[in-house]
Amino acid sequence: MAKLHPAAPDWLLLPPDEQQMDTGWVGYRHVSGAMHWHYAASEEDRLSAAIVIPTPVEDDSGITHALEHMVLRGSARYPEPDTFLSLRAELALLEFNATTQKESTRFHLTGYDPASALRGIGFMADCVISPQLTGEDFEQEIVRKNGAGCDGALYRELDEYMRHTGFRDATEQALLSLPRAPLYGGMPQTLPLLNITALRRYHSHYYRPESMILLTSGSWPMVALWRQLSKSLNNVGSALPVEVPKQGKYADKPEPAGRIETLTLSPHWAAALHPTLCSPEGQQALKALDVHLLPLTTDFQPVPALRFRLGDNTDAEALQRHVDDVARCMPSRRVSWQSGYFSLQQGRDMARRWGDGLQRLYHDFSITPFAPSFLKGHTGDPLLDVPYRAAETEWTSPCQPLTRLAILGRCNVRDEETRSMLNQWLLLCQQRTLRWAWMRGKPVLGSMGEWHCANAQVLGYTVDLPCEQAKALRHFWHNHLGADEISALAGEWHHTSNGIEFYVAASAPVFRAGSVMASHRDDDGAMHVMLSFPHTVDAGDIATLGQAVMANDRVKKRRLSGRCYSVAVSIDLMTYELAFDSVADSDPSASFVALLNAIETLTRPMERAVLEKCCLGGLGLVSARYRKSHACFNRALLGTVGQSVAVDFSSVTPSSLATLAAKVLVALKHPTVH
């Protein structure tokens, strides 16, 4: 029998027969029917949470994507449309956003500050359950007629996507495949067919407490979390008897340049075969068959599958026989390697997009027996030929949490000979690492990189791999890669928990002094502003300035009015730069004027309470850049040039921020090309 929690009597602990304690997850249910699964086995201090709503869609209308945007425009408790943007500028969170998938919509966040996390999840829960959904917001956020064309934030987002060849190819592939994959995010031609009434009906039917799933991990203050959620869940009425008509809005099919054939292979085998078919020998064989291999996955077709564009004279049966022959000739080690490599790529892409915390949260829940189908992880099927899963389903790759190890070498940027020797050594490290991984039969993701800081350059070989394999790779590096291989270079050699670091003599960065420098460029539909600071300026002031600008009403108005898809700020502590960029902007010059006005406002000292919010937001800006994913690697990378992710905000004062804003304003009015 379910037990009431004494401090939160509207939350019940699920009875033992409904629990899965052996998986580390503990289940709770609110009296409204909302489910809460908490990963009690997690040892992380990082707080992660996701509110997941099942939102099925079968057409190209983009109704679920539009509703995701509209939900974040405010609620009964948060009536101001700019609340979401304000919270993004003043909360110390690593991730605070939402995403639309084929079968679900997710509102999620991660962070280390409990107060910020509680405010963020409280806002999201209230918006999910009780959004405003006004006609005025619809015209600004989704789409509105603007003369002969259309405007609106979501319309501009989709229009920007259509500028990219990869996205256009993915839509064409989805429309011409059998079965046809819905363009669930919407298209510029279908979005104007939506209206606010359709969104209200869809929300009333699907955004119900009994359909909501809350996933959490980390050291949450559980009672405080439940009380935040209960403010939104309590007193929710019964579902209205509202029929949700099928939208039936479809994008026009392009003229087919050949039929698309999808082979009935399991996702495991599709992922294993695709790299082999992409090889020069594989491409030559496919060319002889007059077929073109298409991407393994796209946003609209996330399930791995072998898809081919057939020529006019292609024999489909001959293609099937050829692929079967390739599969039979592949060694089992190669099959395991290539399918495992694909899973690692999927996990890395998720971590890049949402961060380590959410990648772990979704993975750890996906392997539980009680995860719904749209959150269920998919293990590799050893069978070659299985019934093909519908292209419309979601896909969660069975990728364990990843970590990043690195071999980093610092040299002087002008010393070309030393840089060349370091590159050769890193290539040798790469070859040995891949050979080591191949012999163990466990794939890793390796890549070369370079980073600049003043007169110093850091070259590196990074490896992403499951956390459980990190100890073995670190041991291999420390015991099989030695300084004698680059003995011609004078420098310091260090074995670290993150890998290996080598500092060439006389390569310590000499930081720039002087004044703030600025560059400004307007492209077609985008504003780009870059501010470069001398290292005499505290990083805390720089980050606080960035978030103070984003919290300005004029800057937020550019986004809220639907004149652009986004205005964003980013920080780089290696180059000591702050960047402001707009995307899908109707008038980049107007965004630049709004930016100037915002900075001019900051030249006047702000109130202490407002400053504290901006400082907290500045902490979030730095954390999102360096702790959202691969925090240990980022800390080590900054450490190679004497920088730190531990930014001090205690020295930020109203006068110091106003002084910095005045210097930035001068630099922007006299931009320097640098």
N, C-alpha and C positions, 0 to 999 in steps of 0.2 A: 504494500500500500504506500502511495506517495506521502511524504512527510512535509509539512509546512516548515519554512525556515522561521525561527522565532523573531529575527530582526527584520525580516521581509516576508510577512505572512501571505503575500500574493504570489510568492514563488515556491514551488514544490520540488523537492528532490525526487527524481523518478524512482520507482520501486526496483528492487534488485533484478527482477526478471526483465526489466527494460534497460538496465545498465550494461555497459561493456567495460567494467573496471580493468580487465586485463589489457585493454588497449591504451589505458592512461587517460581516457576521456570520462568525464562525469556529466550526467545529463540532468537538466532542470526544465520545468515547464511553468510558464506563467498561467494564471487563471484564465487569461484570454485565449490560450492555446499556443502562444509563441514558445518555440523551443530554444534552449540555450545549452550548447555543448562547450564545456571548458576543458582544455587540455592540461590536466593537473600534473602530468608527467614532465611537462616542460620545465627546464631549469633556467630559462632566460629571464633576465630582468626586463627585457623589452616587452612592452605591451602591444599585442596585436588583436584586432577585432574586425569582424566582417558581418554585416547584416545582409543575408542572402534571400532574395525573393524569386520564386519561380515565375518566369515571364515568358511563356511560349509565344512564338510568332511563326507564321507560315508564309508571309509575303515580303514585299520590298518596301512597305510603307514607312518603316523606321519608327513605329509607334512606341516600342520599348525604349529605343534610344532617346526619342523625344521626351518620354516620361521621365527618364533618368535626369535629363537636363532640367525639366520643370520642377521635379521634386526638390532639387537643391535651391530653388528660388525662394524658399521660405515656407513657414508653417504657421499654425495658430499661435504657438509660443514665440516664434521668430518671424514676425511679419515682414521685416525689411528684406527686400530682394538681394541686398548686398551682404547679408550676414555670412554666407559661405565664403565670399572673397575676403571679408574682414577676418574671419577665423583663420583662413589660410595665411594671412599676414601677421597674426598675433599669437598663434599657438606653436608650441615647440614640438611639432610632430614631424616624423620622417616621411610619412605618406598620409594624405587626407584627401580622398577622391572617390570616384565611383566608376564603374565600368559595366558596359552592356555586353553580355554574351548571348549565344543563340537561345539558350533555355533559361537563363537567369540574369538578374541584375544584382550587382554587388556594390555595397557601400562600405568601404573599409578604411582602416587607419592603422598606423603603427607609431610608436613613440616611447620615450623613456619617462616622460613627465606625467604622473598620474592625473594631475589637475587638468592638463591640456587634453589628455585622452578622454577623461570623463566629460569635459565640455564638448569635445568633438563627437563622441558617440551619442550624447544626449541630443545634440542638434540633428544628427543623422536620423536617429530613431523617430524624433518628432516629425521631421520632414517626410519620412517614409510613410508614417501612419496618417498624418494630418496635413498634407501639403495644401497650399492655397489654390493653385491651378487657376489663375485668373487669365482672362482674355488678353489683357495688356501684357502680362508676362509672356504669353504664348507668342505674341507678335514680335517681342524683342528677343526672346530666347530661341524660338524655333524658326519661324518664317513669317514674313509679311511682304505684301506687294510693294514694290518700290519703282514706280513708273513702269517701264517695260520689263523690268527684271524683278528679282526678289532679294530680300535682306534677312537678317536674323543670324544669331550666333551659330546655331546648328547648321543652317543652310550654308553659311560660309565655311564651316568645318568640312562638310561634304564636298563643297565646290573645290576646296583646297586639296582634298584627297584626290579628286579627279584630275588634278594637274600632274599627278605622278603616274608614270607608265606602269609601274608595278601594280598599283591599285586598279588601274583600268584593265590590265590583263587579268587580275584576280576576279573582277566583276564579270568579264567576258567568259572566263572559264566556268564560273559558277552558273551563269545563265545558259550555257550551252551543254553542260554536263547532264547526264542522266543517272540518278534523279537530279532534277534542278535544285540547286542550293539557294535558299532565300537570302537576299541581301538585307539582313535583319537590321543593319545600322541605318538603312534608308538611302535614298539617292536624291540628287537635286531635282529630278523630274517627278518623284513621287511625294516628296515632303510637302509641297504646296497643297496636296490633296487631303492632308490631315486637318483636323480642327480640334478646338479645345474640348468639345463635347465628347469626341471619341476618346481623348485622353482621360477624361473624368470617368467614363464608363469602364475603361480598361483598369484604371486604378481602383475603382470601387470593387471590381471583381477579383483582382489578383493581389493587390497590396493589402492583404488581410493578416491580422496577428496570427491566426491559425496556420498561415502559410509561411510565416517568417521563421528563419533559422538564424540564430546568433552564434558565431564561432569566436572563441577567445582563447588566448594563451598568454602566459606571463603572469607576473605577480599583481594581478588586478585586485583592488579593494572591492571584494565581491558585493558586499551590502550596498556600498555607495553606487556601484554599477547598476545593481538591480533597481535601486531607488530612482536613478536617472531614467531607466527604461520604463519603469512603472508610471512615471509622469505622462508618458505618451500612450502606454498600453491600457491604462485604466480608463474605464468609462467609454470604451470604443463600442459602438452599437453593432447590432447584427448587420450582416451584409444585406444591402438593398436588392430587391428582385429586379436587377437591371440586366438585360440581355446584352452581351457583348457581340455585336455583329462582326463577322469576318471582314477584314479590311479589303482584301482582294485587290490590292494596289501593287502592280508589277511593273518593273522597268522594261523598256523595249529591248527585245533581243537584238544583238548586233548581227550583221550579215556574217554567217559562218564561213570561216576560212578553213574548212575541213571539219569532219565529224570528230567529237571527243569520245574516246573509248576508255572506260574505267574497268580494270581487271579485278576479278573477284579474289583478291589476296587478303590475308589478315594484315592488320596494321603493322604487326611485328615484322612480317616478311616484306611488306612494302617499304618500310624504313631501312631494312637490310639491303634490299635490291637496288634502291634508288641511286646510291653513290656509285655502284658498279656500272649501272646503265649510263651514268653521267660521265664515266671515264672516256678518254679518247677512243679506246677500242669499242666500248659500248655505244658511243655516239656513231661511230662508223657503221656498226652493224644495224643500228636503227635507221640510219640514212639509207642504207640499202633496201630496207623495208618500206621506205617512204613514210616514216612516222617521226613525230617530234615529241620528246618527253617533256611533260609539264611539271610544274613544282609539286613537291610531295604534299604540302599543305598550304592553305591560305587562310586568311581571317574568316572567310565564309565557308571554307571546307577544312576544318581543323583536324579531321580524322585522316591519318596518313593513308594514302592510296596511290597506286600507280595509274596515272592518267596520261593518255597519249592523244595528240592531234593527228588524225589519219589523213593521208593524202587521197587523191581521187582513185588511185589504183591499189590502195593498200589492202592486203589480205589479212583480216582480223584474226583468223585462225592461225596463220603463220606467225603473227605477232605473239599470240598466246603460247605457241610451241617454243618460240625463241626465248621468251621470259622463263618458261618452265625449264628449258635447258640450262639457262644461266643459273637458276636457283639450284638445280641438281649438281652443278659443277662447283658451287661455292662451298669452301670448307666451313665446317661448323664454327670454327674460331672466328672466321671473317663475318659470318652471319651474326654471331653474338656481339662482336666488336661494333659493327655498323649500326645495329639496332640500339645498342647501348649508347653509342655516340649521339644518335638522334635524341634519345631521352635526355642526355646531358644538355644538349642544345636547347631543348624545350624548357628545362629547368632554369638554365642561364637566362633565357629570354624573359621568363616570368620574373626572375629576381631583378633584372635590369628595369623592368617596367614598374613593378610594384614593391620591390625590395625583398631582402632575405626573409624578414619576418612573415610576410604574407605568403611567400612561396612555401615556407615551412608549414604555416598554418593550413593552407589548402592541401598540401601533400599529406600531412599527418592525418587530416580528416578523411582524405580520399581513400585511404587504405582500410578504413574501419568498415565493419559489416553493416552499419546503420546509415552510411552516407547515401543520400538520394542519388538517382541515376545521373543527374546533371553535375554532381560533385564527385562521382565515383572515379577512382583512378583505374587505369586500364593496364594490366600486366601483359607481357608479351605472350602471344599465342603461338606455340611451336608448330601448329598445323599450317601448312602452306596455303591450302585452299579452304576458306570458310565463307559462309554467307556474308556478303558485304554489308557493313553497317551503314545506315542511312547517312548521307553527307551532311544532313542538317543537325546531327547531334553534337553536343559539346564533347571536348576531349581533354582529359587531364592526364598528362604524361607521368608514368611511374618514376619520377626523378627524385631521389633523396636530396635533402638539403646539401647545398654546395658550399665550399670554402675556396679561397684563392691563395695559393702560395706563389712566391715570385723570387727570381734572381735579378737583382738590381745592381747596375753599375753606374757610378757618377763620374763624369769627365768634364773637361772644359769644352764649351760649345765650339770654340775655334780650333781645337786640336783634332784635326781630321784624321791623322794617323792613329792616334789613340782610339778615337771613335770607331775606326775601321777594325782595329784589333779586338775591341770589346764586342762588336757585332759578330765577328767570326767566332769568338768564344761562346757567345750566346747561341749561335747556330749549332755549335757542338753540343752545348747543354740540351738544346731542343732535341737533337737526334738521339742522344743517350736517354733522355727522359721518355721519348716515344718508344724506343726499343725496350726499355724497362717495363713500360705499361703494356706493350704488346706481349711480352713474355709472361706477364701476370694475367693476361686476358681481360684487363679492366681498362676501358678507354678513359682518356682525359681530354680536356679542352685546353689547348695551348695556343698562345699568340704572342707576337712580338709587339713591343710598344716603346714609345719615347715621349719624354716629358721635359719641358723647358722651365727654367727658373733663373732669371737674370742671366749671368754669364755661364751658368752650369746647365748641363744636359744629363738627364737620367735615361739610360737605356735599360730595357728589361724584358725578361721572358716570364710571362705569367701562365699559371696552370690552374684551371678550375676543375675540381674533382669532388666527389662525395666526402663529407667530413670524416667519415670513418677510415678513409684511405690517406688522409693528410699525414699521419704519423709515419707511414711507410715511405711516402715520397720524401718527406723531410729527412728521414734516416738515409735514404739513397743519396740524396744530394750532399748531405754532410760527410758521407763516407766515400763517395765515388767521384765527386767533382772537387778538384783541388786548386789551390792558388798557383801551383807549379805550372799549370797550363797557360797562365798569363804572367809568368814570372818576369817577362820583359817590361812589365808595367810596374812602376813603383806606386805603392798605395797600401791601404788598410783593408784587411779581409775579415768579415764577420759572419759567423753562423748565428742565425736568429730563429725564433719560433716561426717566423713567417717565410724562411728560406735562407737566402744568401745575399749579403750586401758587400759590394766592393767599391771603395772610394779611391779614385786615382789621386795621386799627390797633386797639390795646388789646384784642386777643382772646387773648393768651397765657394759657394755663390757670393758675389759682391752685390748687395742690394742697392737699388736705385734710391737716391734722395731727390730733393727738388719739389716740384709742384705736381698737382693732379693733371693728367693728360686725358683727353677725350677724343673719340671718333664717332661720327654719326653717318649712317648710310640708309637711304630709303630705297628699297627694292619694289618691284611690282607686288603690292599686297603685303608688305612687311617693313617694319621699322627695326633698325639695329643700332643700338647705342652701346659703346664700350668705354668704361672708365678705368684708367690705370692709375694706381695709387703708389706713392713712395712708401717704403716700409717704415717710415717714421710715423705713419698713421696706424692707429690700433685697428686690428681686424674686427674687434667688436663694434667700433664706430661704423666701419664699412658695411657690415651685415645689418646693423640697425638702420642705417640710411636706406639700404635696399628695401627692407620691409616697410619702413615709414613711407616711402614713395608708393609702394603697392597698396597701402592702406588709405591713400589720398582719394577723396571722393571723385576728383576729375579723372584720375586714372581708372578707377573702378567703373565710372560711367561709360568709358569707351567700350568695355566688355559688356556691361549690363544693357546698354542700348542696342546691342547686336551689331555694332559697327565693325567689330572684329571678332575672331574666334577666341583669341586669348592675348593677354599681355602678361609676360613672365619676367622674373628676375633670376639670375644665377650668379654664383660667386665662385671664384677660383683662388685658393690661398697659395698656390704655387706661383702663379703669375701676378697675384695681387690685383685681380681685376673683378669688376662688377659689370654685368651685362643686362640690358633691358631689351626685350624683343617682343614684337607683336606678330601675330600670325593671321593670315586671311583678313588683312586690314583694308577697309574701304578707302581710307585716307591716312597713310602713314605720317604725313606731315601734321595732321591734326593730333595724332597720338604723340608726336614729338612735342608739340605745343603743350599738351596736357602734362607731359613729363616735366617740361621746363617749369610750368606753373606749380606742379607739386613740389619740386625742389626749391623753388622760390619761397613757397610757404614754409618750408623747413628752415629757412635762414632766420626765422624768428623762433626763439627758444620755446619749446613745447612744455606743457604741464608734465609734472613728474609721473602722474598716473598713466598718461598716454605714452610717455617714454618707456615705462616699464613694460607695457604691452609690446611696443616695438622691439625692445631688447629680447623679450621672450620669443617673438617672431624671428628675430635675427638668429637666435640660438637654433630655432627650427630650420632656418635657411642653411646654416652651416651643417647641421646634423643631416638634413636631407641630402646634402651633397656628399658627405663623407662617411655617414653611418647607416645610410639606407640599405646599402649592400656592400659586402666585402670591407667591413669597417677596419679589420686588422691590417689588410693590405693598404688601404688608404692612409692609415696612421703611419705605417712603415714608409710609404712613398713620400709623404710630407716630411717625415723625419730625415730622409736622405738629404734634404736641403735646409734642415734646421727649422722647419715649420711644425706646427702642431694643430690638431683638431680641437684642442682644449682652448677655445677662445674665451678671453676674459671680458665680460660685459659689465663688471662692477665699476670700471673707470669711465663708462659712457655717461655723460651728463648732458643736460639740455644745451649748455653753452658749447660743449665740444661738438655735439651733433650739428648745431647751427653754424659753427665755424666751418665744419667740413662741407656742409651744404652750400655755403657761400663760395668756397673754393671750387666745388663741382660746377656750380652755376657759371662761374667765370670760364672754366675750361670748356663747357658746352657752348658758350657763346663765342669762343675762339678755339674751335676744335683743331686738334693736332693729328696729322697723319703719322701713325707709328706702328 
